[in-house]
Amino acid sequence: MKEPRSELKADAEERTKSPDFDSLTSPEELVRGERTRDDFFDAVLGLANPATASEVADLAGHGVDAAREYLEWFEHMGIVKQVTESPATYERNQSYLNWRRVQTLQDEYSSAELLEFLKDEAARAEELAEEFDVDSPEAVSISRHASATEQSIEAVWEAVSAWKTARRRVDLLERALATESGDAADQRTAV
């Protein structure tokens, strides 16, 4: 092992003092920290509309050149899709993110656990469908339903949002079970 350069070595006086452990970077920050890739990843996950490299750079707090490089890489990985050429705009690829969620569900939970989650979410979605007496959350007029049921608009909006969330979860859980092999294929027909 090579010796460090002399300016990097502690002198005799510095060796008598104990290190200031509070001033050291925590291991969590070293592993996660303010890494550029994570900043850009968080920025593209937050995109609600197509955005330019400049807009993504602003969201991530980094330069436009770095944004272009990461957007190109994210597009290659399937995380974003390029929507327009000039100026180049990108949007989050929700299909990819859903696929990753399905993979995570399969990795972290057994078929039996996924089935139990599916039963719970399906029951929740059915409860909400009965509450609103329509086929889908998109068919609900929040203001009319609030007026008709004497609920606040916020309460109705929260219930509609919960219904949308339950339906998305049902879809992800069904996909996780449908793409699994083995016993899940046999069990999922019972649900």
Contact map, one row per residue, 1 for C-alpha under 8 A:
11100000000000000000000000000000000000000000000000000000000000000000000000000000000000000000000000000000000000000000000000000000000000000000000000000000000000000000000000000000000000000000000
11110000000000000000000000000000000000000000000000000000000000000000000000000000000000000000000000000000000000000000000000000000000000000000000000000000000000000000000000000000000000000000000
11111000000000000000000000000000000000000000000000000000000000000000000000000000000000000000000000000000000000000000000000000000000000000000000000000000000000000000000000000000000000000000000
01111101100000000000000000000000000000000000000000000000000000000000000000000000000000000000000000000000000000000000000000000000000000000000000000000000000000000000000000000000000000000000000
00111111100000000000000000000000000000000000000000000000000000000000000000000000000000000000000000000000000000000000000000000000000000000000000000000000000000000000000000000000000000000000000
00011111100000000000000000000000000000000000000000000000000000000000000000000000000000000000000000000000000000000000000000000000000000000000000000000000000000000000000000000000000000000000000
00001111110000000000000000000000000000000000000000000000000000000000000000000000000000000000000000000000000000000000000000000000000000000000000000000000000000000000000000000000000000000000000
00011111110000000000000000000000000000000000000000000000000000000000000000000000000000000000000000000000000000000000000000000000000000000000000000000000000000000000000000000000000000000000000
00011111111000000000000000000000000000000000000000000000000000000000000000000000000000000000000000000000000000000000000000000000000000000000000000000000000000000000000000000000000000000000000
00000011111111100000000000000000000000000000000000000000000000000000000000000000000000000000000000000000000000000000000000000000000000000000000000000000000000000000000000000000000000000000000
00000000111111100000000000000000000000000000000000000000000000000000000000000000000000000000000000000000000000000000000000000000000000000000000000000000000000000000000000000000000000000000000
00000000011111110000000000000000000000000000000000000000000000000000000000000000000000000000000000000000000000000000000000000000000000000000000000000000000000000000000000000000000000000000000
00000000011111111000000000000000000000000000000000000000000000000000000000000000000000000000000000000000000000000000000000000000000000000000000000000000000000000000000000000000000000000000000
00000000011111111000000000000000000000000000000000000000000000000000000000000000000000000000000000000000000000000000000000000000000000000000000000000000000000000000000000000000000000000000000
00000000011111111100000000000000000000000000000000000000000000000000000000000000000000000000000000000000000000000000000000000000000000000000000000000000000000000000000000000000000000000000000
00000000000111111100000000000000000000000000000000000000000000000000000000000000000000000000000000000000000000000000000000000000000000000000000000000000000000000000000000000000000000000000000
00000000000011111110000000000000000000000000000000000000000000000000000000000000000000000000000000000000000000000000000000000000000000000000000000000000000000000000000000000000000000000000000
00000000000000111111000000000000000000000000000000000000000000000000000000000000000000000000000000000000000000000000000000000000000000000000000000000000000000000000000000000000000000000000000
00000000000000001111100000000000000000000000000000000000000000000000000000000000000000000000000000000000000000000000000000000000000000000000000000000000000000000000000000000000000000000000000
00000000000000000111111100000000000000000000000000000000000000000000000000000000000000000000000000000000000000000000000000000000000000000000000000000000000000000000000000000000000000000000000
00000000000000000011111100000000000000000000000000000000000000000000000000000000000000000000000000000000000000000000000000000000000000000000000000000000000000000000000000000000000000000000000
00000000000000000001111100000000000000000000000000000000000000000000000000000000000000000000000000000000000000000000000000000000000000000000000000000000000000000000000000000000000000000000000
00000000000000000001111110000000000000000000000000000000000000000000000000000000000000000000000000000000000000000000000000000000000000000000000000000000000000000000000000000000000000000000000
00000000000000000001111111000000000000000000000000000000000000000000000000000000000000000000000000000000000000000000000000000000000000000000000000000000000000000000000000000000000000000000000
00000000000000000000001111101100000000000000000000000000000000000000000000000000000000000000000000000000000000000000000000000000000000000000000000000000000000000000000000000000000000000000000
00000000000000000000000111111100000000000000000000000000000000000000000000000000000000000000000000000000000000000000000000000000000000000000000000000000000000000000000000000000000000000000000
00000000000000000000000011111110000000000000000000000000000000000000000000000000000000000000000000000000000000000000000000000000000000000000000000000000000000000000000000000000000000000000000
00000000000000000000000001111111100000000000000000000000000000000000000000000000000000000000000000000000000000000000000000000000000000000000000000000000000000000000000000000000000000000000000
00000000000000000000000011111111110000000000000000000000000000000000000000000000000000000000000000000000000000000000000000000000000000000000000000000000000000000000000000000000000000000000000
00000000000000000000000011111111100000000000000000000000000000000000000000000000000000000000000000000000000000000000000000000000000000000000000000000000000000000000000000000000000000000000000
00000000000000000000000000111111100000000000000000000000000000000000000000000000000000000000000000000000000000000000000000000000000000000000000000000000000000000000000000000000000000000000000
00000000000000000000000000011111111000000000000000000000000000000000000000000000000000000000000000000000000000000000000000000000000000000000000000000000000000000000000000000000000000000000000
00000000000000000000000000011111111000000000000000000000000000000000000000000000000000000000000000000000000000000000000000000000000000000000000000000000000000000000000000000000000000000000000
00000000000000000000000000001001111101100000000000000000000000000000000000000000000000000000000000000000000000000000000000000000000000000000000000000000000000000000000000000000000000000000000
00000000000000000000000000000001111111100000000000000000000000000000000000000000000000000000000000000000000000000000000000000000000000000000000000000000000000000000000000000000000000000000000
00000000000000000000000000000000011111110000000000000000000101000000000000000000000000000000000000000000000000000000000000000000000000000000000000000000000000000000000000000000000000000000000
00000000000000000000000000000000001111111000000000000000000000000000010000000000000000000000000000000000000000000000000000000000000000000000000000000000000000000000000000000000000000000000000
00000000000000000000000000000000011111111100000000000000000000000000000000000000000000000000000000000000000000000000000000000000000000000000000000000000000000000000000000000000000000000000000
00000000000000000000000000000000011111111110000000000000000110000000000000000000000000000000000000000000000000000000000000000000000000000000000000000000000000000000000000000000000000000000000
00000000000000000000000000000000000111111111000000000001101100000010010000000000000000000000000000000000000000000000000000000000000000000000000000000000000000000000000000000000000000000000000
00000000000000000000000000000000000011111111100000000000000000000000000000000000000000000000000000000000000000000000000000000000000000000000000000000000000000000000000000000000000000000000000
00000000000000000000000000000000000001111111110000000000000100000000000000000000000000000000000000000000000000000000000000000000000000000000000000000000000000000000000000000000000000000000000
00000000000000000000000000000000000000111111111000000001001100000000000000000000000000000000000000000000000000000000000000000000000000000000000000000000000000000000000000000000000000000000000
00000000000000000000000000000000000000011111111000000001000000000000000000000001000000000011000000000000000000000000000000000000000000000000000000000000000000000000000000000000000000000000000
00000000000000000000000000000000000000001111111000000000000000000000000000000000000000000001000000000000000000000000000000000000000000000000000000000000000000000000000000000000000000000000000
00000000000000000000000000000000000000000111111100000000000000000000000000000000000000000000000000000000000000000000000000000000000000000000000000000000000000000000000000000000000000000000000
00000000000000000000000000000000000000000011111111100000000000000000000000000000000000000011000000000000000000000000000000000000000000000000000000000000000000000000000000000000000000000000000
00000000000000000000000000000000000000000000011111000000000000000000000000000000000000000011000000000000000000000000000000000000000000000000000000000000000000000000000000000000000000000000000
00000000000000000000000000000000000000000000001111100000000000000000000000000000000000000010000000000000000000000000000000000000000000000000000000000000000000000000000000000000000000000000000
00000000000000000000000000000000000000000000001111110000000000000000000000000000001000001111000000000000000000000000000000000000000000000000000000000000000000000000000000000000000000000000000
00000000000000000000000000000000000000000000001011111111000000000000000000000000000000001110000000000000000000000000000000000000000000000000000000000000000000000000000000000000000000000000000
00000000000000000000000000000000000000000000000001111111000000000000000000000000000000111100000000000000000000000000000000000000000000000000000000000000000000000000000000000000000000000000000
00000000000000000000000000000000000000000000000000111111100000010011001000000000000000011100000000000000000000000000000000000000000000000000000000000000000000000000000000000000000000000000000
00000000000000000000000000000000000000000000000000111111110000110010000000000000000000000000000000000000000000000000000000000000000000000000000000000000000000000000000000000000000000000000000
00000000000000000000000000000000000000000000000000111111111000000000000000000000000000000000000000000000000000000000000000000000000000000000000000000000000000000000000000000000000000000000000
00000000000000000000000000000000000000010011000000111111111100010010000000000000000000000000000000000000000000000000000000000000000000000000000000000000000000000000000000000000000000000000000
00000000000000000000000000000000000000010000000000001111111111110110000000000000000000000000000000000000000000000000000000000000000000000000000000000000000000000000000000000000000000000000000
00000000000000000000000000000000000000000000000000000111111111100000000000000000000000000000000000000000000000000000000000000000000000000000000000000000000000000000000000000000000000000000000
00000000000000000000000000000000000000010010000000000011111110000000000000000000000000000000000000000000000000000000000000000000000000000000000000000000000000000000000000000000000000000000000
00000000000000000000000000000000000100110110000000000001111111000000000000000000000000000000000000000000000000000000000000000000000000000000000000000000000000000000000000000000000000000000000
00000000000000000000000000000000000000100000000000000000111111100000000000000000000000000000000000000000000000000000000000000000000000000000000000000000000000000000000000000000000000000000000
00000000000000000000000000000000000100000000000000000000110111110110000000000000000000000000000000000000000000000000000000000000000000000000000000000000000000000000000000000000000000000000000
00000000000000000000000000000000000000000000000000000100110011111110000000000000000000000000000000000000000000000000000000000000000000000000000000000000000000000000000000000000000000000000000
00000000000000000000000000000000000000000000000000001101100001111111000000000000000000000000000000000000000000000000000000000000000000000000000000000000000000000000000000000000000000000000000
00000000000000000000000000000000000000000000000000000000000000111111100000000000000000000000000000000000000000000000000000000000000000000000000000000000000000000000000000000000000000000000000
00000000000000000000000000000000000000000000000000000000100001111111110000000000000000000000000000000000000000000000000000000000000000000000000000000000000000000000000000000000000000000000000
00000000000000000000000000000000000000010000000000001101100001111111111000000000000000000000000000000000000000000000000000000000000000000000000000000000000000000000000000000000000000000000000
00000000000000000000000000000000000000000000000000001000000000011111111100000000000000000000000000000000000000000000000000000000000000000000000000000000000000000000000000000000000000000000000
00000000000000000000000000000000000000000000000000000000000000001111111110000000000000000000000000000000000000000000000000000000000000000000000000000000000000000000000000000000000000000000000
00000000000000000000000000000000000010010000000000000000000000000111111111000000000000000000000000000000000000000000000000000000000000000000000000000000000000000000000000000000000000000000000
00000000000000000000000000000000000000000000000000001000000000000011111111100001000000000100000000000000000000000000000000000000000000000000000000000000000000000000000000000000000000000000000
00000000000000000000000000000000000000000000000000000000000000000001111111110000000000000000000000000000000000000000000000000000000000000000000000000000000000000000000000000000000000000000000
00000000000000000000000000000000000000000000000000000000000000000000111111111000000000000000000000000000000000000000000000000000000000000000000000000000000000000000000000000000000000000000000
00000000000000000000000000000000000000000000000000000000000000000000011111111111000000000000000000000000000000000000000000000000000000000000000000000000000000000000000000000000000000000000000
00000000000000000000000000000000000000000000000000000000000000000000001111111111110000000000000000000000000000000000000000000000000000000000000000000000000000000000000000000000000000000000000
00000000000000000000000000000000000000000000000000000000000000000000000111111110000000000000000000000000000000000000000000000000000000000000000000000000000000000000000000000000000000000000000
00000000000000000000000000000000000000000000000000000000000000000000000011111111000000000000000000000000000000000000000000000000000000000000000000000000000000000000000000000000000000000000000
00000000000000000000000000000000000000000000000000000000000000000000000001111111100000000000100100000000000000000000000000000000000000000000000000000000000000000000000000000000000000000000000
00000000000000000000000000000000000000000000000000000000000000000000000001111111100000000001110110000000000000000000000000000000000000000000000000000000000000000000000000000000000000000000000
00000000000000000000000000000000000000000001000000000000000000000000001001101111110000000111100000000000000000000000000000000000000000000000000000000000000000000000000000000000000000000000000
00000000000000000000000000000000000000000000000000000000000000000000000000100111111000000111100000000000000000000000000000000000000000000000000000000000000000000000000000000000000000000000000
00000000000000000000000000000000000000000000000000000000000000000000000000100001111110011110000000000000000000000000000000000000000000000000000000000000000000000000000000000000000000000000000
00000000000000000000000000000000000000000000000001000000000000000000000000000000111110011110000000000000000000000000000000000000000000000000000000000000000000000000000000000000000000000000000
00000000000000000000000000000000000000000000000000000000000000000000000000000000011111111100000000000000000000000000000000000000000000000000000000000000000000000000000000000000000000000000000
00000000000000000000000000000000000000000000000000000000000000000000000000000000011111111000000000000000000000000000000000000000000000000000000000000000000000000000000000000000000000000000000
00000000000000000000000000000000000000000000000000000000000000000000000000000000000111111000000000000000000000000000000000000000000000000000000000000000000000000000000000000000000000000000000
00000000000000000000000000000000000000000000000000010000000000000000000000000000000111111000000000000000000000000000000000000000000000000000000000000000000000000000000000000000000000000000000
00000000000000000000000000000000000000000000000000011000000000000000000000000000011111111100000000000000000000000000000000000000000000000000000000000000000000000000000000000000000000000000000
00000000000000000000000000000000000000000000000001111000000000000000000000000000011111111110000000000000000000000000000000000000000000000000000000000000000000000000000000000000000000000000000
00000000000000000000000000000000000000000000000001111000000000000000001000000001111100011111000000000000000000000000000000000000000000000000000000000000000000000000000000000000000000000000000
00000000000000000000000000000000000000000001001111100000000000000000000000000001111000001111100000000000000000000000000000000000000000000000000000000000000000000000000000000000000000000000000
00000000000000000000000000000000000000000001101101000000000000000000000000000011100000000111110000000000000000000000000000000000000000000000000000000000000000000000000000000000000000000000000
00000000000000000000000000000000000000000000000000000000000000000000000000000111100000000011111110000000000000000000000000000000000000000000000000000000000000000000000000000000000000000000000
00000000000000000000000000000000000000000000000000000000000000000000000000000010000000000001111111000000000000000000000000000000000000000000000000000000000000000000000000000000000000000000000
00000000000000000000000000000000000000000000000000000000000000000000000000000000000000000000111111100000000000000000000000000000000000000000000000000000000000000000000000000000000000000000000
00000000000000000000000000000000000000000000000000000000000000000000000000000110000000000000111111110000000000000000000000000000000000000000000000000000000000000000000000000000000000000000000
00000000000000000000000000000000000000000000000000000000000000000000000000000010000000000000111111111000000000000000000000000000000000000000000000000000000000000000000000000000000000000000000
00000000000000000000000000000000000000000000000000000000000000000000000000000000000000000000011111111100000000000000000000000000000000000000000000000000000000000000000000010000000000000000000
00000000000000000000000000000000000000000000000000000000000000000000000000000000000000000000001111111110000000000000000000000000000000000000000000000000000000000000000000000000000000000000000
00000000000000000000000000000000000000000000000000000000000000000000000000000000000000000000000111111111000000000000000000000000000000000000000000000000000000000000000000000000000000000000000
00000000000000000000000000000000000000000000000000000000000000000000000000000000000000000000000011111111100000000000000000000000000000000000000000000000000000000000000000010000000000000000000
00000000000000000000000000000000000000000000000000000000000000000000000000000000000000000000000001111111110000000000000000000000000000000000000000000000000000000000000000011011000000000000000
00000000000000000000000000000000000000000000000000000000000000000000000000000000000000000000000000111111111000000000000000000000000000000000000000000000000000000000000000000001000000000000000
00000000000000000000000000000000000000000000000000000000000000000000000000000000000000000000000000011111111100000000000000000000000000000000000000000000000000000000000000000000000000000000000
00000000000000000000000000000000000000000000000000000000000000000000000000000000000000000000000000001111111110000100000000000000000000000000000000000000000000000000000000001001000000000000000
00000000000000000000000000000000000000000000000000000000000000000000000000000000000000000000000000000111111111100000000000000000000000000000000000000000000000000000000000000001100100000000000
00000000000000000000000000000000000000000000000000000000000000000000000000000000000000000000000000000011111110000000000000000000000000000000000000000000000000000000000000000000000000000000000
00000000000000000000000000000000000000000000000000000000000000000000000000000000000000000000000000000001111111000000000000000000000000000000000000000000000000000000000000000000000000000000000
00000000000000000000000000000000000000000000000000000000000000000000000000000000000000000000000000000000111111101100000000000000000000000000000000000000000000000000000000000000000000000000000
00000000000000000000000000000000000000000000000000000000000000000000000000000000000000000000000000000000010111111100000000000000000000000000000000000000000000000000000000000000000000000000000
00000000000000000000000000000000000000000000000000000000000000000000000000000000000000000000000000000000010011111110000000000000000000000000000000000000000000000000000000000000100000110000000
00000000000000000000000000000000000000000000000000000000000000000000000000000000000000000000000000000000000001111111000000000000000000000000000000000000000000000000000000000000000000010000000
00000000000000000000000000000000000000000000000000000000000000000000000000000000000000000000000000000000000011111111100000000000000000000000000000000000000000000000000000000000000000000000000
00000000000000000000000000000000000000000000000000000000000000000000000000000000000000000000000000000000100011111111110000000000000000000000000000000000000000000000000000001001100000000000000
00000000000000000000000000000000000000000000000000000000000000000000000000000000000000000000000000000000000000111111111000000000000000000000000000000000000000000000000000001000100000000001001
00000000000000000000000000000000000000000000000000000000000000000000000000000000000000000000000000000000000000011111111100000000000000000000000000000000000000000000000000000000000000000000000
00000000000000000000000000000000000000000000000000000000000000000000000000000000000000000000000000000000000000001111111110000000000000000000000000000000000000000000000000001000000000000000000
00000000000000000000000000000000000000000000000000000000000000000000000000000000000000000000000000000000000000000111111111000000000000000000000000000000000000000000000011001100000000000000000
00000000000000000000000000000000000000000000000000000000000000000000000000000000000000000000000000000000000000000011111111100000000000000000000000000000000000000000000000000000000000000000001
00000000000000000000000000000000000000000000000000000000000000000000000000000000000000000000000000000000000000000001111111110000000000000000000000000000000000000000000000000000000000000000000
00000000000000000000000000000000000000000000000000000000000000000000000000000000000000000000000000000000000000000000111111111000000000000000000000000000000000000000011011000000000000000000000
00000000000000000000000000000000000000000000000000000000000000000000000000000000000000000000000000000000000000000000011111111100000000000000000000000000000000000000011001000000000000000000000
00000000000000000000000000000000000000000000000000000000000000000000000000000000000000000000000000000000000000000000001111111110000000000000000000000000000000000000000000000000000000000000000
00000000000000000000000000000000000000000000000000000000000000000000000000000000000000000000000000000000000000000000000111111111000000000000000000000000000000000010010000000000000000000000000
00000000000000000000000000000000000000000000000000000000000000000000000000000000000000000000000000000000000000000000000011111111100000000000000000000000000000000010011000000000000000000000000
00000000000000000000000000000000000000000000000000000000000000000000000000000000000000000000000000000000000000000000000001111111110000000000000000000000000000000000000000000000000000000000000
00000000000000000000000000000000000000000000000000000000000000000000000000000000000000000000000000000000000000000000000000111111111000000000000000000000000000000000000000000000000000000000000
00000000000000000000000000000000000000000000000000000000000000000000000000000000000000000000000000000000000000000000000000011111111100000000000000000000000000110010000000000000000000000000000
00000000000000000000000000000000000000000000000000000000000000000000000000000000000000000000000000000000000000000000000000001111111111111000000000000000000000000010000000000000000000000000000
00000000000000000000000000000000000000000000000000000000000000000000000000000000000000000000000000000000000000000000000000000111111111000000000000000000000000000000000000000000000000000000000
00000000000000000000000000000000000000000000000000000000000000000000000000000000000000000000000000000000000000000000000000000011111110000000000000000000000000000000000000000000000000000000000
00000000000000000000000000000000000000000000000000000000000000000000000000000000000000000000000000000000000000000000000000000001111111000001000010000000000000000000000000000000000000000000000
00000000000000000000000000000000000000000000000000000000000000000000000000000000000000000000000000000000000000000000000000000000111111100000000000000000000000000000000000000000000000000000000
00000000000000000000000000000000000000000000000000000000000000000000000000000000000000000000000000000000000000000000000000000000110111111011000000000000000000000000000000000000000000000000000
00000000000000000000000000000000000000000000000000000000000000000000000000000000000000000000000000000000000000000000000000000000100011111010000000000000000000000000000000000000000000000000000
00000000000000000000000000000000000000000000000000000000000000000000000000000000000000000000000000000000000000000000000000000000100001111111000000000000000000000000000000000000000000000000000
00000000000000000000000000000000000000000000000000000000000000000000000000000000000000000000000000000000000000000000000000000000100001111111000000000000000000011011000000000000000000000000000
00000000000000000000000000000000000000000000000000000000000000000000000000000000000000000000000000000000000000000000000000000000000000011111000000000000000000000000000000000000000000000000000
00000000000000000000000000000000000000000000000000000000000000000000000000000000000000000000000000000000000000000000000000000000000001111111100000000000000000000000000000000000000000000000000
00000000000000000000000000000000000000000000000000000000000000000000000000000000000000000000000000000000000000000000000000000000000101011111110010000000000000010000000000000000000000000000000
00000000000000000000000000000000000000000000000000000000000000000000000000000000000000000000000000000000000000000000000000000000000000000011111110000000000000000000000000000000000000000000000
00000000000000000000000000000000000000000000000000000000000000000000000000000000000000000000000000000000000000000000000000000000000000000001111111000000100110000000000000000000000000000000000
00000000000000000000000000000000000000000000000000000000000000000000000000000000000000000000000000000000000000000000000000000000000000000000111111100000100000000000000000000000000000000000000
00000000000000000000000000000000000000000000000000000000000000000000000000000000000000000000000000000000000000000000000000000000000000000000111111110000000000000000000000000000000000000000000
00000000000000000000000000000000000000000000000000000000000000000000000000000000000000000000000000000000000000000000000000000000000100000001111111111010000100000000000000000000000000000000000
00000000000000000000000000000000000000000000000000000000000000000000000000000000000000000000000000000000000000000000000000000000000000000000011111111111100100000000000000000000000000000000000
00000000000000000000000000000000000000000000000000000000000000000000000000000000000000000000000000000000000000000000000000000000000000000000001111111111000000000000000000000000000000000000000
00000000000000000000000000000000000000000000000000000000000000000000000000000000000000000000000000000000000000000000000000000000000000000000000111111110000000000000000000000000000000000000000
00000000000000000000000000000000000000000000000000000000000000000000000000000000000000000000000000000000000000000000000000000000000000000000000011111110000000000000000000000000000000000000000
00000000000000000000000000000000000000000000000000000000000000000000000000000000000000000000000000000000000000000000000000000000000000000000000001111111000000000000000000000000000000000000000
00000000000000000000000000000000000000000000000000000000000000000000000000000000000000000000000000000000000000000000000000000000000000000000000011111111101100000000000000000000000000000000000
00000000000000000000000000000000000000000000000000000000000000000000000000000000000000000000000000000000000000000000000000000000000000000000000001100111111100000000000000000000000000000000000
00000000000000000000000000000000000000000000000000000000000000000000000000000000000000000000000000000000000000000000000000000000000000000000011001000011111110000000000000000000000000000000000
00000000000000000000000000000000000000000000000000000000000000000000000000000000000000000000000000000000000000000000000000000000000000000000000000000001111111000000000000000000000000000000000
00000000000000000000000000000000000000000000000000000000000000000000000000000000000000000000000000000000000000000000000000000000000000000000000000000011111111100000000000000000000000000000000
00000000000000000000000000000000000000000000000000000000000000000000000000000000000000000000000000000000000000000000000000000000000000000000010011000011111111110000000000000000000000000000000
00000000000000000000000000000000000000000000000000000000000000000000000000000000000000000000000000000000000000000000000000000000000000000000010000000000111111111000000000000000000000000000000
00000000000000000000000000000000000000000000000000000000000000000000000000000000000000000000000000000000000000000000000000000000000000000000000000000000011111111100000000000000000000000000000
00000000000000000000000000000000000000000000000000000000000000000000000000000000000000000000000000000000000000000000000000000001000000000000000000000000001111111110000000000000000000000000000
00000000000000000000000000000000000000000000000000000000000000000000000000000000000000000000000000000000000000000000000000000001000000001001000000000000000111111111000000000000000000000000000
00000000000000000000000000000000000000000000000000000000000000000000000000000000000000000000000000000000000000000000000000000000000000001000000000000000000011111111100000000000000000000000000
00000000000000000000000000000000000000000000000000000000000000000000000000000000000000000000000000000000000000000000000000000000000000000000000000000000000001111111110000000000000000000000000
00000000000000000000000000000000000000000000000000000000000000000000000000000000000000000000000000000000000000000000000000011001100000001000000000000000000000111111111000000000000000000000000
00000000000000000000000000000000000000000000000000000000000000000000000000000000000000000000000000000000000000000000000000000000000000001000000000000000000000011111111100000000000000000000000
00000000000000000000000000000000000000000000000000000000000000000000000000000000000000000000000000000000000000000000000000000000000000000000000000000000000000001111111110000000000000000000000
00000000000000000000000000000000000000000000000000000000000000000000000000000000000000000000000000000000000000000000000011011000000000000000000000000000000000000111111111000000000000000000000
00000000000000000000000000000000000000000000000000000000000000000000000000000000000000000000000000000000000000000000000011001000000000000000000000000000000000000011111111100000000000000000000
00000000000000000000000000000000000000000000000000000000000000000000000000000000000000000000000000000000000000000000000000000000000000000000000000000000000000000001111111110000000000000000000
00000000000000000000000000000000000000000000000000000000000000000000000000000000000000000000000000000000000000000000010010000000000000000000000000000000000000000000111111111000000000000000000
00000000000000000000000000000000000000000000000000000000000000000000000000000000000000000000000000000000000000000000010011000000000000000000000000000000000000000000011111111100000000000000000
00000000000000000000000000000000000000000000000000000000000000000000000000000000000000000000000000000000000000000000000000000000000000000000000000000000000000000000001111111110000000000000000
00000000000000000000000000000000000000000000000000000000000000000000000000000000000000000000000001001100000000000000000000000000000000000000000000000000000000000000000111111111000000000000000
00000000000000000000000000000000000000000000000000000000000000000000000000000000000000000000000000000100100000000110110000000000000000000000000000000000000000000000000011111111100000000000000
00000000000000000000000000000000000000000000000000000000000000000000000000000000000000000000000000000000000000000000010000000000000000000000000000000000000000000000000001111111110000000000000
00000000000000000000000000000000000000000000000000000000000000000000000000000000000000000000000000000100000000000000000000000000000000000000000000000000000000000000000000111111111000000000000
00000000000000000000000000000000000000000000000000000000000000000000000000000000000000000000000000000110110000000100000000000000000000000000000000000000000000000000000000011111111100000000000
00000000000000000000000000000000000000000000000000000000000000000000000000000000000000000000000000000000010000100110000000000000000000000000000000000000000000000000000000001111111100011001000
00000000000000000000000000000000000000000000000000000000000000000000000000000000000000000000000000000000000000000000000000000000000000000000000000000000000000000000000000000111111100011001000
00000000000000000000000000000000000000000000000000000000000000000000000000000000000000000000000000000000000000000000000000000000000000000000000000000000000000000000000000000011111110000000000
00000000000000000000000000000000000000000000000000000000000000000000000000000000000000000000000000000000010000000000000000000000000000000000000000000000000000000000000000000001111111011000000
00000000000000000000000000000000000000000000000000000000000000000000000000000000000000000000000000000000000000000000000000000000000000000000000000000000000000000000000000000000001111111000000
00000000000000000000000000000000000000000000000000000000000000000000000000000000000000000000000000000000000000000000000000000000000000000000000000000000000000000000000000000000000111111100000
00000000000000000000000000000000000000000000000000000000000000000000000000000000000000000000000000000000000000100000000000000000000000000000000000000000000000000000000000000000000011111110000
00000000000000000000000000000000000000000000000000000000000000000000000000000000000000000000000000000000000000110000000000000000000000000000000000000000000000000000000000000000110111111111000
00000000000000000000000000000000000000000000000000000000000000000000000000000000000000000000000000000000000000000000000000000000000000000000000000000000000000000000000000000000110111111111100
00000000000000000000000000000000000000000000000000000000000000000000000000000000000000000000000000000000000000000000000000000000000000000000000000000000000000000000000000000000000001111111110
00000000000000000000000000000000000000000000000000000000000000000000000000000000000000000000000000000000000000000000000000000000000000000000000000000000000000000000000000000000000000111111111
00000000000000000000000000000000000000000000000000000000000000000000000000000000000000000000000000000000000000000010000000000000000000000000000000000000000000000000000000000000110000011111111
00000000000000000000000000000000000000000000000000000000000000000000000000000000000000000000000000000000000000000000000000000000000000000000000000000000000000000000000000000000000000001111111
00000000000000000000000000000000000000000000000000000000000000000000000000000000000000000000000000000000000000000000000000000000000000000000000000000000000000000000000000000000000000000111111
00000000000000000000000000000000000000000000000000000000000000000000000000000000000000000000000000000000000000000010001000000000000000000000000000000000000000000000000000000000000000000011111
